């Protein structure tokens, strides 16, 4: 046990190092968090003249910092915010973190690590940094739709991190990494959280409101910090991480309705001890260990950047956010941070992982901290480049997809249809679990089953192993087929809300859009259910074959989707020609007053064309004299220009080189928000805001 003067000396060194770092890195216009990590490495025990070399002091400083940091993050979390961003951000976060856990686990196994070490590796790579992203957005003054999506994803990632942290805390106590133990751990965690939340919701918000009525900032600060440390201590007494208790304390305080008031008084203290946390993390970086394991560090860095950009972008696109917004969100979340440090520290302190994993994780986080501002800055140009490289059919699909989802959400189903859909969800989940369970059982009991086959049939050991593999693959493939068909039935019931099937004998004018939407949602449902189950079952599955089956299914659906977008493009082209001919005829015969009526009739006749709105280019508009390609309407807003109509009544399909003139009427299609954004851009006067 160290004396009080030793601890005060260490605290003084940490605060001085953090203070100098803040000034220097602000002057250099570099992320301050990266500076804290460098400062910690310089004053830590792994340099030539260590100023702090006591492991217990470093651990105490780190724990003090993480409690206040997680309490402040919890203050920014609320159940209201969770419900508002839930459907979209929750799906993206689940898919992305599951992909990263699976990639990290497989990378660990390829490096020859134990199953538990590999699980830690996956958990470390899974969670992006709220602190780094928020700091980067504030420094750059970035706002917009994609920032709301990013913040929603970060909220759910924090919840997933708490779940991972709690499960790993239990497994690190020596419990076997078995499916039964993981399930029991999840049950105990659920019971603890339920009890804490029920009791906390009944007491803490009332207590905070009573303190707030005193209107004394110092009293609010002391009461808030007291609640924070009380919940952290309670979590530790039940065998969980103090981070869990601190985060829950912040979330409960935020439910009082006085979160902003508490944030104002707690933020300076949180910033100060947040700096202590990051400096203490930097103290544990051993440059020699990182240099010896440079291949692991580079591999993890590549997995974080590539895996997170791809996972978030794909999830956001499937959730109906368009190409540009999806790519920007993915590039903003390509880093790991505070939760990764906490998870790595838990593995190191509990002996579940070897000593090199923590400094490797911190070095990867430091590298991604430096990369994050550049990734955010380059996300716009990168999104435009991706937009240019994708074929036209995908662009057309992206412009219409969000409008289909919007119509689907707005349409209400009868109670019986909702019950049938919930039953289909349950069956699909059960089919997935059975498929992975078969593979898990074949892997866990392969020796026993092979011995039984040898004794019962007299076949050789090699023949028994191959027979077992063939049976497992056959059964898994059978359930895989059932999963695909179950997802299709579920999706068809959803899509019929946006694009009902045609009556018997009538032409189906929504066949191509419906097929494209079914394939997309089918892929999305399989991803949302299959990837998390794969991440959970992976430690009990036979290596890569299980993932190969899932990604084989997704590949087949991807090929079908690609063909569907080509059919959709042909459909949109044909309908656009019909619109052009109808508008030209109406304008020549009855004038411009009939245009809106014509478009309403077309919207009803072709439900897969989304929200169709006319826009007339007024004299003095900025877009006059510019080509359709120069305006970048599709990449900037997600809307498309279907038809261009001149004053003399000529309607035609526009190309990139067509120059806009005053009086031109553009027929726009896409989601309502995208169409309004396009109208705003087209109506801006010269010199107006971009």
N, C-alpha and C positions, 0 to 999 in steps of 0.2 A: 504494500500500500504506500503510495507516494504522499509526501507532505504537501500542505497547502501552498507553501512558497514555491515548490517545484511546479505545481499545477498553474499558479499565477504566472510564473515565468514562461511556461509554455504558451499560456493564453496570450501573454503580452507579445511573444514572438509571432504568433499566428496573426494577431490583429495588426501588428506593424507590417508584416509581410503582405497582408491583404490590402492595407491602406496604400502602400507603395505601388502594389500591382494595379489597383484601381486607377490611380493617376496615370501611370505609365501606359497602360493599355488603352485608356480613354484617349490619350494623346496620339497613340499609334492607330486609333480607330480599329482596334481588334477586339474580339469578344473577351469581356472581362473574365468570364468563367475559365477560359483557357489560361488566362494570366494567373488565376488562383491555383490551378493545377500545377503550373510551372513554379509558382512561389512555394507551394507545398513540397514539390520535389527538391527544391534548393535548400529548404530548412529541415528536411526530413533526414532519416537515418542512412540513406543510401548515397550520400554525396561525400566529398572529401572532408568537409568540416561540418558534421551534423550539429544543428542547434537543438533539435528535439529527437531523441533516439529511444524513448521509452514507449513500448507498444501499448501499455495500459493507458498512458496519457493520450496517445493518438486515438485510441478507441473511444475514450471518454469524450474527447472533443468532437469526434465524428458523430457519436450518438446524440450529443447535445444539439449539434447543428441539424441533424436529420429530423429530430422531433419537431423543432420549430419550423423547418422547411416544409415538412409534410402537413403540419397544422395549417400553414398558410395556403397550401394547395387545396386542402380540404375546405377552407373558407370559400374558395372560388367554385366549389362544387355544390350543386343543389339538386334536389329531386325534380324541381320544376324545369331546370335547364336540361336535366337528363331526359325527361319526357319530350322536350321540345326537339332535341337533336337526335333522339334515340333511334328511330327506324333507319335512318341513313347512316349516321356516324357509327352506330353500334355494329351494323353489318360489316362496314369497311374495317373497323378495328378488329373484329373477331377474325375475319379472313386474313388480314395482314399479320396479326400477331401469331396466328396459327401457322402461317407459312414460315415465319421467322423462327418459331420454336422448332418446327420440323427441320429447317435448313441447319440451324445451330446444332441440333441433336445429331444429324447425319454427319456434319463436319467433325464433331467431336469423336464419333465412332471411327471415322476415317483416319483421324490422328491417333487412334488406339486408346482413347480414354475410356474410363468406366461408364456404365449407363447413367449413374447419378451425376458424374461430371458433365456428361453430354447434355443431360437435362438442364443443368445450370447454364451451360453454354447457350442453349436455345433461349432460356429465360432472359439472359443478359442481352441478347441481340433483339429481343422482341419489342422492347418498350422505348419509344422516342422520348425526348426531353422536353417537358413543358417549359421549364425555365429557359432553355436555350432558344426555343422557338418564339416564345413570348418576347424575350429580349430582342431577338433579331427583328421581329415585326415592329416593335416600338421604335427601335433605332432607325429603321428604314421608313417608318410611317406608312406601312402597307395595310390596306383595308380592302374589303371586297368579299364576294361570295365565297371564294376558296378559303379565306381566312376563317370564316364561320365553320366550314366543313372541317378544317384543320383543328380548331379548338374543340369541336365536338368529338373528333377522333381521339384527341388527347385526354378528354374526360374519361372515355371508355377504356383507353389504355391504362390510365391510372388505376381504375377498378380491376382490370385484368392483372396489373402488376401486384396489387395487394393480394389477390387470390394466389398468384404464383409464389409470392413471398411467404405466404402463410403455409402453403403446401410444402414448400421446400424447407421451411423451419421444422416441420414435423418429420419429414424424411431424413433430414440431416442429423436427427437424434439417434440414428442407428437402425431405423425401421427399414425393412426390405422394400426394394422398389418393385412392388407387386401391384396388380390391378386392385386387389381387395384392400390393400393398405391405402392406396390413393383414394378409393371410394370412401373408406372410413374417415380419412383425413378431411375430405370434402364435407362429409356429414357433420363432423365435429365443428368445422369452421362455420358451416351454415347455422348450427345451433348457437354457437357463441355470438355470431353477428346478429342473429335474430334477437337474442336476449339483450345484447348491448343496445341495439337500435330501438327496441320497444321501450326499455327503461329510459334510454337517453332521450327519445322523443317526448316522453312524458315529463321529464324533469329539466333537461338542459335548456331548451328554448325558453321555457318560463323563467328560469333563473337568469338567463342573459337579458331578457326583456326587463326584468325587475332591476338588474344592475344598470341597464341603459337608461331607465327613467331617472336615475340619479344625475345623469348628464355630467359625469366626472370622467374624463379620459383616462386618468391614472387608475381609477377603480375598474374601468372596462378592461384595461390592459392586464391588470393583475388577475382579475377574474377569468379572462380568456386564457391566459397562460396557465393558471391553476387547473382549469378544465382540461387543457391540453396534456399536462404532465400527469394528471390523475388517470385519464384514459390510457395514456402510454404505459403507466405502471400497471393498470388493470390488465392490459393485453399481455404484458410480460408475466404477470402472476399466473395467467392461464396458458403460458407456454408459447405465446405468439410474439411477433416482432413489435417493438415499440413504434415502428413506423405505421403499423396497422392502427394502433390506438390513437396516435396523433392525427392521422387522416380522418378517422371516424369522428374524432372530437371536432375537427374543423367543419365537417359536413353537418354535424348536429347543431353547432353554433350558427351555421348559415341558415338553418331552418327557422331561426328566431325572427327573421326579417331584418336583423340589424347587422348583416354580414359586412356591408360597406363601412359601417361605423367601426366595427371591430377590426376590419382590414386596415383602416387608416392608422389606428394606434399600434397594431401589431407589426405592420410592414417594416418600420425601421429596425425593430428587434429581429424580425425574420431575415431581413437583408444582412444584418450583421452576422448572425449565426449561420445563415446560409453561406456566407463567405468562409466562416470557420469550417463548415462541412466540406466545401470544395478544397480548401487548403489542406485539411486533414486527409482527404482522399489523395491529393497529390503527394503527401508524405509517404504513402505506401507504394509509389511507383519506383521500381528498381530498374534503372536503365540497363543493367547487365542482364537481368532476366528477360526483359523485352527484346534485347538484341539476340539472345540465344533462341528465342521463340519468334523470330521475325516472320517466319512463314505463317504461323498461326495468326499473328497480328494483321498481316496483309490479307489473309483469307477472310478474317472476320470483317475487316474494313470493306472488302469487296462485297461480302454478303449483305452488310448493312446498307450500303449505297444502292446496289442493284436490287436486292430483295425488297427493300422498303419502297423504293420508287415504283417497282413493278407491282407489288402487292397493293399499295394504296391507290395507284392510278387505275388498276383493273377494277378494284372494288368500287371506287368512286364512279367509274364509267358505267358499271353495271347498275349502280344506284341511280343513274340518270342525271349525272352532272356534266356531261359533255366532255369533249376531248381536252380542251384548253384548261378548264377548271380541274379536271382529274390529274393531268400532268403536273400542274402547279402545286396541287395538294401533295402529290407523291414526292416531288423534289423538296418540299418544305419539311418533310418528316424523315429525311434520310440521316438520322443521327441517333445515338444513344446517350443517356445522361444519368440523372440522379438515381432513378430506380435501378438502373444497371449497376451503379456503384454499390447500392445497398445489397442487391442480390449477390454480387461478387464478394462483398465483404462478409456476408453471411456464410457463403461457401468456404471462405478462407478461415474465418474464426471458428467454425464448427468442425473443421477438418474434413468436410465433404469433398473439397477440391484441393488440388496441389497449389503451391505458393505462386506459380507463374500466372494463373488465370486472372487474378485480380489486377496486377499491373498491365497485363495485355488488354483487359477490358477498359481500363482507364486510358491507356494510350490510344485505343481505337476511338473512345469518346472524345479525347482531345483532338484527334485528327478530324473527326466529323464536326466538332465544334467550330474548328477553323473553316471547314467546308460549307457549313450551313448558310452563312450570309451570302456566299457566292452562289450556292445552289438556288436560294430564294431569288437572288438577283437575275440569274440566268433562266429561271423557270418560264418566264414569259416567252423569250426567244426560242427556248427548247420546245415549248408547246406549239409555237408557230411552225417550227421545223417538222415536228411530228405530224402536224396537221397537213403540211404540204406533201409529206411522204406517203400518207395513207391514201388508198384508192378512193375514187369518188363515191363508190357505193357505201363505204363505211361512213363517209361524211354525211351522206343523205340519211343513212340510218340514225346517226347520232343526232341530227337535227330533229328527227321525228320521234325518236324513242322517248324523250322526256315528256312530250305531249301525250303519248300513249299512256305512260305511267300516271300522268296527271288525271286523265280521263278515268283510268282504272281506280284511282284512289277516291275520286269524287262519286263514283257509282256505288250505291248501297245495295247489298244483296239481302234476300229474305233470311230469316233466322235459320231455317233448315239448310240452306246453302252454306251458311257460315259453319254450321256444325259438321257438315260433310267435309268441308275444307280442313277443319281442325283434325278430323279423323284421318284425312289423307296425309297431313303433316306428321302425325304420330306414326302412321304406317311407314312412311318414308324414313323417318328417323330409326325405327326398329329394323328396317331392312339394311340400312347402313351399318347399324351396330352388329347385326347378325353376320354380315359379310366380314367385318373386321374381327369379330369374335371368332369366326372359323379360322382365320389366318393366325390369330393370337393363340388359339388352342393347338393348332398344328405346330406352331413354333415352340410353345412351352412344353408340350408333351410329345415331341417328335420321337424321342428315344423310346418312350413307353409304347407309343402306337406302332413304331417300326418293329419292336420286339414282339408285340402281339401279332402282327402280320406274319412275321417269320415263324412263330410257333404254330399259328393256325393254318398257314398255307404251305410252309416249308420253303418259301422263296428265300433267296440270298439277301444279305444285308443291303447291298446296293439296290436290288430290285424293290425291296421294301421301302427304302427311302424315296426312290423315284415314284413308286405307287402312291405313297403318302403325298408327295408334292403334286402329283397329277390330280388326286382327289380334292386336295385343298384348292388348287387353282380352278378346277371345274366347278366346285360349289361356290367359290367366290365370284366366278364369272357369271354363274346363274343368278346369284343375288345382285350382281352388278347390273345385269339386264333388267331385273325386277326394279332396281332403283331408278334406272333411266326411264322405264315405262311409268313408274309411279310419279316421278317428277313431271313427266309429260302430262299425265292426267290432271295433276294439281295445277300446272301452269295453264292448261286449256280452260279450266274453270275460272282462272283469274283473268285471262286475256279476253274471254267472252264478255266481260264487263265493259271493256273499252271498244272492242270490235265484235259485236254479235254476229254469229254465222247467218248467212243468207237464208231466206225462206226456200222451201223445196221448189225446185224448178227455176229459181231466179239466179242470175249471174252473181257470183261471189266477188264483189269489187274490192274486198279487203283481204283476199287470200294471201297475196305476197307480203303485205305488212304483218298480217297475223302470224305467218310462218316465221318471219324474222324475229318477232317479239317472243314467240314460243321458244325458239331455240336459245335466245338470249336469257330469258328468265329460267329456262331449264338448266342452262350452264350455271347461272348465278345460284340457284337453289342447291345444286350439287356441290358447288364451292362452299357455300355457307354451312352446309351440314357435313360434307365429306372432309374438308380440310381440318376443321377443329377435331373431329373424331380421329383422323389420322394422326394429328399431333398428340392426342391423349393416348392412343393405342400404340404409338410408334415404339416405345421401349419394350413392348411385348410382342412385336411383329417381327417376321423374318427378314430384316434388312430392307432393301429397296423394292422387292417385288410388290408389296402392298401399295406403295406409292405409284409404281408403274401401272397398276390396274386403274387407280383413280385418274391418273393423268392420261392414260389411254382413253378412258371414257371422255375426258374433257377434250382430248385431241379430236376425237370423232365428232363431238358436238361443235368444236371450233371449225372444222372443215365444212360441216353442214351450215354453220352460221355464215361462213365466207360465201358459199353458194347462195344463201338466202339474201345477202346484201346485194349481190349482183341482180337477182330477180327483182328485189325491191327497187333498185336503180332503174331498171327497165320499166317497172310499174309507174314510178314517179315521172319518168320521162313521158310515158304515154298519157298520163293524167294531165301533165303540164301542157301537152299539145292540145288536149281537149279544152283546158282552161283558156289557152291562147285563142283557139278558134271561137269559143263561146264569147269571150270578151270582145274580140274583134267584131263579131256579128252584132252583139248588143250595142256597142258604141256606134257602129255605122247606122243601125236602124233606130235606136231609141235614146242614144246619148249616154253620158257617164252615170246618170242616175240609176241605171239598171245594173251597174257593175256589182254593187254590194249584194243585191238580190241574187245575182248569178253565182257569186262566191258562196252564199249561204246554201244554195241548192247543190253546189258541188261538194261542200263539206258534208252534207247529208248523204249524198250519193256515194262519196268516197271517204268513209270514216277513217281510213288509215293515213290521210294526208295531213293530219294535225290541225293546228290553228292557222287558218288562212286569212290574211288581212291585206287590203290594198293600201298603198302609200303613194301619194303624188309628190314629186320633186318640185318644191316651190322655187320661185325666182330668188336668188341670193343664197341658196343653200350651198354649203361647203362641198357637197358631192358633185356639183355641176362641173363638167370638164374632166372628171376623173373616170377611169375605167372601173368596171365591176371588180376586177382583180385587185386594184389599188385600195379599194375600200375595206377589203378583208372582213366583210360582214359575217361570213360563216365562222371564221376562226375567232373573231372578237366577241360574237354574241351567241353563236349556235344556231341562228336562223339562216334560212336559205332564200335566195331570190328565184322563184319558180318561173315567172313570166315578166317580160318587159313590154309595156304598151306605149306607143308613141301617140302624139296628139291627133295625128291623122287616122288613128284607128288600127294601125298595124300592131299586132301582138306576136311575139316570138320568144323562143327560149334564149336567155342571155348567155353570152360567153365572156371570158375574162377580159377580152379586148374591147368590148362594147363601151362606148363613152356615154355617160349620162347627160341628159339635156333637161332644161327647165320644162316642166309639164309632163315629163315621163311618169307613168304609173307603174310601180313595182308591186308585184304580187308576192308577199312574204309568207313563209310557212315555217312552223316550228312551235316550241312551247310558248305560251303567252308572255312569259317574262323575257324570253329571247327576242320575240317579235317586237316587244316594246323597247328593248335595248337597241335593236336595229333601227327602229323609227327615230329614236333619240339621236343616234349617230347621223342618220341621213338628214335630219332636220336642223342640225347645228349650223349656225352661220359661219362664214369664214373667220378664222382666228378664234373660234370657240374652243372649249376644253376638249381634249382628245378622249 
